[in-house]
Amino acid sequence: MVDIQTAKIRLATTILNTNNVAVIEAVDKALQQVQQTDHEIIGSNPDGTPLNRQDLKEGIAISEQQIKEGKYSTVEELAEKANIELSCD
């Protein structure tokens, strides 16, 4: 897989060096579609407010960081706090 920073620099350089209007329009259209997709409503939050793709991506990134930092509880820990006995049936 290509390093993301390298790919972004190569893409930016290519765009800056081209005079091909069709290429610029195609890239612009693709980026607009990505932005629209990121703001598309895909579900709802627990409180009933709309959830879009960008919010979901941000939530996943936060969760992944919390896992790396060890900021999570296991099922067993949650069950113990709630005085629930887990069965292995």
N, C-alpha and C positions, 0 to 999 in steps of 0.2 A: 504494500500500500504506500502511496505517495505521502510524504510529510505534508501536513495541511498548510503550514506556513510557506513551504516551497511552492505548493500548488497555487496558493493565493497570490504570491508574488509573480509567478509565471503568468497567471490569468490577467492580473492588473497590467503587467508589462505588455502583454499581447494586445489588450484593449487600448492602451495608450498609444501603441505604435501603429494601429490600423487606421486606415482611412475608409475602410469598407463599411458603408452605412448599414448594409444588410446584417453584418456581424454585430454591430453595436445594437441594432434594433432587436436582434435575436437574443442577445445577452440580456438586454433590458426587459424583454418580455418574460424570459425565464426567471429573472430575479423577482419580477412583479408576481409571478405565479407562486413562487416560494413564499413571499411575504403574505399573500392572500391565504395560502394553505396554512401557514403558521397561525393565522388569526381565525381560522375556521373553527366553529364550535363543534367539539367532538364528544361532549358529555357534560356532566355537572359535578360541582364540588359537593362535599357532604352537606354544606349549608344551602344547597340548591342553586347557587350562582353558576353561570356558564363556565365551562372549562374549555380553553382552546389549546391547540397543539403547542404553542409557545409556552403557555403556562405549564403544561405537562412536561415539556422538555426541561424547563427551569426547575420544576419539582424533582424530577429524576436526578438532575445534576446535584441538587442540594442533598438528596438522599444518599447518592453515591459518596459525596464528601463526608457525610455523617458516618457512613459505614467505615470509610477509611480511617476516621478519627475514633472509631469504637463507640460512637454515640448511638447505641441501639439496645433494645431489650430482646432477649430470646423469648420464644413461646413459653418455655418453662418458667422464666422469670415473671412473665405476665400472669401466668396461671397461679404461681405462688402468691403474688401480690393480691390476686382476686380470690384466694382460697379455693381454687378449682383443682380437682384432681384430674390429671390427664390419663387416659387409658390408651393402651397400645393394641386395641382390638383390630 
